[in-house]
């Protein structure tokens, strides 16, 4: 998530919420399909451990 020098707390909050609203339905569907799992204190998607910064896609 980019943070710009002139961003206010409200700017950053709005930017994060926009991303969260787009991502949450996708993540819930992955859990429901059994594709996303939590084990060994980490998130795994399709059998691959996700890096600490998470998953990124242009979809």
C-alpha positions in Angstrom: 0.0 0.0 0.0 1.6 3.3 -1.0 2.0 6.0 1.6 2.7 9.5 0.3 4.4 12.3 2.2 1.3 14.5 2.2 -1.1 11.7 3.3 -3.2 12.2 6.3 -4.3 9.4 8.6 -7.8 9.6 6.9 -6.2 9.3 3.4 -4.3 6.1 4.4 -7.4 4.7 6.2 -9.5 5.2 3.1 -6.9 3.6 0.8 -6.6 0.5 3.0 -10.4 0.1 3.4 -10.8 0.2 -0.4 -8.3 -2.7 -0.7 -9.9 -4.6 2.2 -13.3 -4.4 0.7 -12.0 -5.8 -2.6 -9.9 -8.5 -1.0 -12.2 -9.9 1.8 -14.7 -11.7 -0.5 -11.9 -13.3 -2.4 -10.2 -14.5 0.8 -13.4 -15.9 2.2 -14.0 -17.8 -1.0 -10.5 -19.3 -0.8 -11.2 -20.5 2.8 -14.6 -21.9 1.8 -13.0 -23.8 -1.2 -10.2 -25.1 1.1 -7.6 -23.3 -0.9 -6.4 -21.1 1.9 -5.3 -22.6 5.2 -3.6 -21.5 8.4 -0.9 -23.8 9.7 2.5 -23.5 11.3 1.6 -19.9 12.2 1.5 -19.0 8.5 -1.0 -18.7 5.7 -0.9 -21.3 2.9 -2.6 -20.9 -0.5 -2.9 -23.9 -2.8 -0.3 -25.7 -0.8 2.3 -22.9 -0.9 3.3 -20.9 2.1 2.6 -17.2 1.6 5.4 -14.7 2.3 5.1 -12.3 5.2 4.0 -9.5 2.9 1.1 -11.7 1.7 -0.3 -12.3 -1.7 -0.5 -9.9 -4.6 -2.4 -10.2 -7.9 -3.6 -8.0 -10.7 -6.8 -9.9 -11.0 
